Amino acid sequence: MEHRLVYLLDVGQRRLQRWSQGRNAAGGVTSAQAGLLFFLGRNDGALISEAAAALDLGAPGMSGLADRTERAGLIERRPDDT
């Protein structure tokens, strides 16, 4: 039973990834961008390091994600005033 569950989860994950990539090619947001937007929806004004920790990304990955999301016009970066 558990081998079948693992198999079905794997198949579902691959199908979801293909669907998500197809949406992105059609002008939608990536799943990583959606994750960032969900996080920022509840944590407006969060530091980039906080978003990286929430999304389990390293600094280079988070920087690239923030750059792409900003270029897409989905977020706006502001300097930290502290």
Residue pairs with C-beta under 8 A, 6 or more apart in sequence:
17 31
20 30
20 31
23 29
24 30
29 37
29 69
29 72
29 74
30 68
32 55
32 65
33 65
33 68
33 69
33 72
33 74
35 55
36 51
36 55
36 65
36 66
36 69
36 75
37 69
37 74
37 75
39 46
39 51
39 54
39 55
40 46
40 51
40 75
43 50
43 51
43 54
45 78
46 54
47 80
48 62
48 63
48 66
49 59
49 62
51 57
51 62
51 66
52 58
52 59
52 61
52 62
55 62
55 65
57 65
66 75
66 77
69 75
70 76
70 77
